[in-house]
Structures are given as structure tokens and as C-alpha cells.
């Protein structure tokens, strides 16, 4: 692979960050491309540069996934806690505000029913995720279940989360 091709790939990966829809997936690609190009230039061996680029991309993608999972867990824990203290028929607000303004969220939780299983007391609820503020804001609604454990109410369903949070359960 020639240096010109490596530079072209690096430029394409870096420019992806400025295009809507690929910003979160481009962090690993851009960092991998930059590390690969730099290593290839320093070692004068494109194969080593490609190897380093792939390793850096994989490590960066994994780190981003872990951070996003933690941020999504915060939202799920907040929603489950509100559902836990609510009675059937109650509607209460939920909100998560992180130090960095990433993956903050707010909306409402409406408890639909409470039921007991052999393992725990659980509540089924609908929750909204609001896009913006004010009376005309758009809200998406999802259904989920939370169950009471010794250390509090925890998110108990996977399906509603798949649509909202991907496979980051």
C-alpha cells in the first residue's frame, strides 16, 4: 500500500467526523488512521502502520462503547428508580444531567402495572424521552420493566432498550 493511499484513507476517515450520522463511529477510524499514518511515516513500513492503525481503531472503538454504555446505564437507572417509587397510574418526571453535556435526557415515567414473580416485585411502565424543552417538544415513548432488588430498582427488560440504546444493555 503506498503512502498516498494511506493518506487518502486517513483523510476520508477524518472527514467522516464532519458528516452527520457517522460522527460516533468515526472517532476510532480517525484515530486509527492518524496513528497508522504516523507510524508508517516514522518506520517507513506501511505494513506496521496499518497494523498500528487497526489496533488503535479497535481500542478507541471499545473505549467509546464503554463510555456510552455507562452513560446509557445512568439513564436506565434513573428511569427505573422513578418507576420504583411511583404507584400504578402515577406519572413522574425523570432526568439525567451529566457533567459533560453528553447523553443527558429527560421525560416522564408512567407506571402501568405492578406484579410479583417468584424472584422479585416488578413494575411495567411507559417512559418518554423528550427531544428539547417546552410545550411543543417531541417525545418518543417506550415500554419497559423494572424489578426491585435488595439494592434498589433495576432495569429488567432488554427489548425497549434495543430501540433506544442499541445493544448497549
NORVEN-V387491 format. One record per residue. N is the residue number from 0. SS is DSSP state (~ for helix, > for strand, _ for the rest). PSI is psi in whole degrees, -180 to 180 (none if undefined). OMEGA is omega in whole degrees, -180 to 180 (NA if undefined). Layout:
BEGIN
N & SS & PSI & OMEGA
N & SS & PSI & OMEGA
END
This chain:
BEGIN
0 & _ & 129 & -178
1 & _ & 159 & 180
2 & ~ & -34 & -180
3 & ~ & -40 & 179
4 & ~ & -41 & 178
5 & ~ & -44 & 179
6 & ~ & -38 & 179
7 & ~ & -42 & 177
8 & ~ & -40 & 178
9 & ~ & -42 & 179
10 & ~ & -40 & 179
11 & ~ & -43 & -180
12 & ~ & -42 & -180
13 & ~ & -38 & -179
14 & ~ & -21 & 178
15 & ~ & -29 & 180
16 & _ & -22 & -179
17 & _ & -5 & -179
18 & _ & 133 & -179
19 & _ & 138 & 175
20 & _ & -19 & -179
21 & _ & 12 & -177
22 & ~ & -45 & -177
23 & ~ & -32 & -180
24 & ~ & -13 & -177
25 & ~ & -13 & -179
26 & ~ & -49 & 179
27 & ~ & -41 & -180
28 & ~ & -43 & -179
29 & ~ & -43 & -180
30 & ~ & -38 & 177
31 & ~ & -42 & 179
32 & ~ & -44 & 180
33 & ~ & -44 & 179
34 & ~ & -40 & 179
35 & ~ & -44 & 179
36 & ~ & -46 & -180
37 & ~ & -43 & 180
38 & ~ & -42 & 178
39 & ~ & -38 & 179
40 & ~ & -44 & -178
41 & ~ & -43 & -177
42 & ~ & -11 & -175
43 & _ & 25 & -180
44 & _ & 104 & -178
45 & ~ & -31 & -180
46 & ~ & -42 & 177
47 & ~ & -41 & 178
48 & ~ & -42 & 179
49 & ~ & -45 & 179
50 & ~ & -46 & 178
51 & ~ & -41 & 179
52 & ~ & -43 & 179
53 & ~ & -43 & 180
54 & ~ & -43 & 180
55 & ~ & -41 & 178
56 & ~ & -45 & -179
57 & ~ & -44 & -180
58 & ~ & -41 & 180
59 & ~ & -44 & 178
60 & ~ & -42 & 179
61 & ~ & -42 & 179
62 & ~ & -42 & 179
63 & ~ & -42 & 179
64 & ~ & -40 & 180
65 & ~ & -43 & 180
66 & ~ & -45 & -180
67 & ~ & -38 & 177
68 & ~ & -42 & 179
69 & ~ & -43 & 179
70 & ~ & -39 & 179
71 & ~ & -36 & 176
72 & ~ & -38 & 178
73 & ~ & -43 & 179
74 & ~ & -45 & -180
75 & ~ & -41 & 179
76 & ~ & -40 & 179
77 & ~ & -44 & 180
78 & ~ & -44 & 180
79 & ~ & -39 & 179
80 & ~ & -41 & 178
81 & ~ & -42 & 178
82 & ~ & -38 & -178
83 & ~ & -37 & -178
84 & ~ & -3 & -179
85 & _ & 148 & 175
86 & _ & 163 & 177
87 & _ & 130 & -179
88 & _ & -16 & 179
89 & _ & 148 & 171
90 & > & 125 & -179
91 & > & 153 & 178
92 & > & 153 & 170
93 & > & 154 & 180
94 & > & 142 & 174
95 & > & 129 & 179
96 & _ & 111 & 179
97 & _ & 161 & 178
98 & _ & -49 & 172
99 & _ & 142 & -177
100 & _ & 61 & -180
101 & _ & 131 & 178
102 & _ & 35 & 169
103 & _ & 154 & -180
104 & > & 161 & 175
105 & > & 162 & 180
106 & > & -152 & -179
107 & > & 155 & 175
108 & > & 128 & 177
109 & > & 115 & -180
110 & > & 125 & -177
111 & > & -44 & 179
112 & > & 160 & 176
113 & > & 138 & 180
114 & > & 158 & 179
115 & > & 137 & 172
116 & _ & 180 & 179
117 & _ & -20 & -175
118 & _ & -30 & -173
119 & _ & 165 & 169
120 & > & 132 & -176
121 & > & 158 & 176
122 & > & 135 & 174
123 & > & 138 & -176
124 & > & 158 & 171
125 & > & 140 & 176
126 & > & 146 & 178
127 & > & 153 & 173
128 & > & 115 & -175
129 & > & 141 & 176
130 & > & 95 & -179
131 & _ & -169 & -180
132 & _ & 166 & 176
133 & _ & 172 & -175
134 & _ & -26 & -177
135 & _ & 14 & -177
136 & _ & 151 & 177
137 & > & 138 & 178
138 & > & 135 & 170
139 & > & 139 & -178
140 & > & 143 & -180
141 & > & 157 & 174
142 & > & 143 & 179
143 & > & 175 & 179
144 & > & 140 & 174
145 & > & 146 & 180
146 & > & 149 & -179
147 & > & 123 & 176
148 & > & 170 & -180
149 & _ & -29 & -179
150 & _ & 19 & 176
151 & > & -176 & -179
152 & > & 134 & -178
153 & > & 148 & 176
154 & > & 132 & -175
155 & _ & 0 & -177
156 & _ & 147 & -178
157 & _ & -38 & -172
158 & ~ & -49 & -179
159 & ~ & -31 & -178
160 & ~ & -28 & -177
161 & ~ & -44 & -180
162 & ~ & -37 & -176
163 & ~ & -45 & -171
164 & ~ & 12 & -178
165 & _ & -146 & -180
166 & _ & 27 & -178
167 & _ & 36 & 178
168 & _ & none & NA
END
